[in-house]
Amino acid sequence: MQYFYRLLNVFTVEGDRFSGNPLCVFEGARGLDDDVMQALALQFNLSETTFIFPSDQATARVRIFTPHFEMPFAGHPTLGTAHVVRELAAAGDALTLEMKAGIIPVKAERNRWTLQANRPKYRKPDATREQLAAMLNLQPSDIAEQPLWVNAGSEQLVIPLTSVSAVERCTPNVSLLKQYGRLSENRYLAYVWAHTESAAISARFFFPHGESIAEDPATGSACANLGGWFIATQAALPLSKTIMQGSAVKRPSLLYLHVDAEKRIFVAGDVVELGRGAIDL
């Protein structure tokens, strides 16, 4: 059997084809079982690979795999996969994707895609400001108010910092991130952010890579969780923010967050297709 795939970049910057977060999308995944999808995700070794299936509830059903496990939801795979589904299904600029996290509405204006995240849930971290600072190799004064675990589709630890300098100085300690940022045996993570002088946001997202820490160039699920953080901390609504991410790993990315007066969270970004291919199985 031949299975066709596309390579895309999501959350790109001003048409730069090598900015944003890379993604592999398999156009038609019928016949692939969990083990094969996991093996293909490891073969491509991108942060996520997605697989499109038919759905009786949405325009398409999508499964998302990292090289090591399946995700219920992730932002850049949602937007990039929607870009492919629009063409495959001749679905127009408004469609829905069935994921393990639920039905995700997605819409486009040309190649800028917007998803609507789930209603967020929250919980306080089981760590002090001093412990979170040690985890990030920062000073306690670098940690701003109200770090929270937020889940608008994929739960993450959202940590506001007091300056862009603090964001840039983060070098997470693996053992402490495993302790204070743990979701499961192989998932521990942290999303840090601060306002810039221009009222944009500078952000970084850290996650495990073997026994070390990797950094994501653009994290749509974390952008959605940042919207949840603003709701939880009773920020004035509606609000719109531009998030800059990825410069530290030489993949500059732009994400656009909007939270409306009804507390609905929207994440947007530009998508570029780089190429196509086929795998023989």
ABEGO torsion letter per residue (X at the ends): XBBBBBBBBBGBBGGBAABEBBBBBBABABGBBAAAAAAAAAAAGBABBBBBBBBAABABBBBBBBAABBBABBAAAAAAAAAAAAAAAGAEABBBBBBAAEBBBBBBBEABBBBBBBBBBBBBBBBBAAAAAAAAGBBAAABBBGBBBBBAGBBBBBBBBABAAAAAABBBBAAAAAAAABABAABBBBBBBBBBAAGBBBBBBBBBBEABBBBBABBAAAAAAAAAAAAAAGBBOBBBBBBBBGAAAGBBBBBBBBBBAAGBBBBBBBBBBABBBBBBX
